[in-house]
Amino acid sequence: MKNQDIGYIIKKISVSQKAGMDASLGAYNLTSSQLHVLFLLDRSGGEMTQKTLEEALGVSHPTVVGLVGRLEKQGFITTETDPDDRRHKKILPTEKALNLKEELGRARRENERKMTSGFSDKELKQLNEYLQRIYANISDERKEECKC
């Protein structure tokens, strides 16, 4: 492989990883973005607000509304108004999502295994640190640009 810009390589990895994951999730009628929502919901204890999801994903409100709407239509989640703050919508997994939790976790772990094949534990730790640093660098840069 020729020496390429790091940003371009990361983009190629992202596109390839997403396509592979989407293909493996096709049997469940899910996309990798939708799986990520279910994963975050599970990690948060099985309940979160749309606002919290927006922040966790780092995406806009309309994007989250679309993801949540499709997951709800497919029967993976339900939404309800937060009784503590009626301005917020709570997202909850359905029985359908809970029943697929282990299977979807296996698909996610298999995808991770493919990506990290041939790396030692030390290399994976180092790679993770490098990627976290790259993300922090570009996140800080965006905050400075928008003066958030």
Phi, psi and omega per residue, in radians:
M1 nan 2.340 3.102
K2 -1.228 2.704 3.062
N3 -1.157 2.063 -3.102
Q4 -2.129 2.868 3.067
D5 -1.056 2.414 -3.117
I6 -1.040 -0.731 3.131
G7 -1.033 -0.693 3.129
Y8 -1.163 -0.731 3.133
I9 -1.117 -0.764 3.123
I10 -1.074 -0.711 3.107
K11 -1.076 -0.786 3.127
K12 -1.077 -0.725 3.109
I13 -1.085 -0.808 -3.116
S14 -1.046 -0.828 -3.125
V15 -1.099 -0.784 -3.124
S16 -1.157 -0.752 3.141
Q17 -1.109 -0.776 -3.132
K18 -1.115 -0.748 3.138
A19 -1.094 -0.755 3.122
G20 -1.129 -0.750 -3.141
M21 -1.171 -0.746 3.109
D22 -1.048 -0.696 3.131
A23 -1.112 -0.748 -3.123
S24 -1.256 -0.403 3.139
L25 -1.579 -0.120 -3.115
G26 -0.958 -0.610 -3.134
A27 -1.113 -0.412 -3.136
Y28 -1.736 0.011 -3.086
N29 1.044 0.710 3.125
L30 -2.190 2.714 3.003
T31 -1.886 2.924 3.123
S32 -1.106 -0.600 3.098
S33 -1.127 -0.728 3.117
Q34 -1.181 -0.678 3.084
L35 -1.078 -0.692 3.138
H36 -1.084 -0.668 3.077
V37 -1.076 -0.820 -3.138
L38 -1.109 -0.662 3.111
F39 -1.108 -0.819 3.124
L40 -1.110 -0.678 3.114
L41 -1.081 -0.754 3.119
D42 -1.139 -0.775 -3.130
R43 -1.120 -0.460 -3.120
S44 -1.528 0.123 3.127
G45 1.658 0.183 3.072
G46 1.612 0.206 3.123
E47 -2.774 2.375 3.023
M48 -2.771 2.829 3.105
T49 -1.559 2.807 3.077
Q50 -1.061 -0.653 -3.141
K51 -1.088 -0.775 3.101
T52 -1.098 -0.683 3.116
L53 -1.127 -0.740 3.082
E54 -0.973 -0.812 -3.113
E55 -1.162 -0.722 -3.124
A56 -1.147 -0.660 -3.132
L57 -1.475 -0.388 -3.090
G58 1.205 0.644 -3.132
V59 -2.189 2.985 -3.087
S60 -1.321 2.840 3.095
H61 -0.994 -0.843 3.137
P62 -1.044 -0.605 3.117
T63 -1.134 -0.768 3.131
V64 -1.167 -0.708 3.110
V65 -1.015 -0.746 3.113
G66 -1.123 -0.813 3.126
L67 -1.064 -0.835 -3.115
V68 -1.120 -0.747 3.131
G69 -1.052 -0.769 3.134
R70 -1.177 -0.726 3.118
L71 -1.133 -0.639 3.122
E72 -1.213 -0.755 3.134
K73 -1.079 -0.594 3.141
Q74 -1.453 -0.084 3.069
G75 1.486 0.303 3.133
F76 -1.546 -0.433 -3.135
I77 -2.453 2.861 2.936
T78 -2.216 2.776 3.079
T79 -2.216 2.638 3.072
E80 -2.627 2.721 3.101
T81 -1.213 2.361 3.113
D82 -1.210 2.069 -3.114
P83 -1.142 -0.415 3.133
D84 -1.406 -0.428 3.142
D85 -2.658 1.697 -3.018
R86 -1.113 -0.162 3.077
R87 -1.343 -0.259 -3.067
H88 -1.917 2.554 3.075
K89 -1.832 2.289 3.067
K90 -1.600 2.500 3.106
I91 -1.956 2.292 -3.115
L92 -2.306 2.485 3.100
P93 -1.314 2.628 3.062
T94 -1.653 3.049 3.075
E95 -1.037 -0.647 3.123
K96 -1.021 -0.804 3.136
A97 -1.170 -0.754 -3.124
L98 -1.114 -0.628 3.125
N99 -1.194 -0.491 -3.138
L100 -1.615 -0.064 -3.021
K101 -0.894 -0.886 -3.083
E102 -1.167 -0.754 3.125
E103 -1.085 -0.775 3.134
L104 -1.179 -0.606 3.066
G105 -1.100 -0.686 3.097
R106 -1.108 -0.752 3.131
A107 -1.076 -0.723 3.129
R108 -1.139 -0.774 3.129
R109 -1.148 -0.646 3.112
E110 -1.132 -0.719 3.087
N111 -1.083 -0.748 3.111
E112 -1.105 -0.710 3.128
R113 -1.083 -0.742 3.117
K114 -1.074 -0.768 -3.109
M115 -1.139 -0.581 -3.012
T116 -1.824 0.145 3.140
S117 -0.983 2.325 3.092
G118 1.549 -0.062 3.112
F119 -1.656 2.452 3.020
S120 -1.366 2.898 3.088
D121 -1.031 -0.711 -3.139
K122 -1.109 -0.753 3.130
E123 -1.133 -0.701 3.127
L124 -1.121 -0.713 3.103
K125 -1.090 -0.774 -3.135
Q126 -1.145 -0.769 3.119
L127 -1.049 -0.784 3.128
N128 -1.036 -0.757 3.125
E129 -1.096 -0.734 3.126
Y130 -1.107 -0.796 -3.119
L131 -1.149 -0.690 3.087
Q132 -1.080 -0.696 3.140
R133 -1.170 -0.742 3.094
I134 -1.040 -0.809 -3.135
Y135 -1.080 -0.761 3.118
A136 -1.068 -0.721 3.137
N137 -1.057 -0.832 -3.093
I138 -1.324 -0.522 3.081
S139 -1.166 -0.771 3.111
D140 -1.087 -0.689 -3.129
E141 -1.106 -0.735 3.136
R142 -1.152 -0.675 3.119
K143 -1.098 -0.692 3.125
E144 -1.152 -0.722 -3.119
E145 -1.109 -0.731 -3.087
C146 -1.608 -0.106 -3.136
K147 0.935 0.803 -3.122
C148 -1.276 nan nan
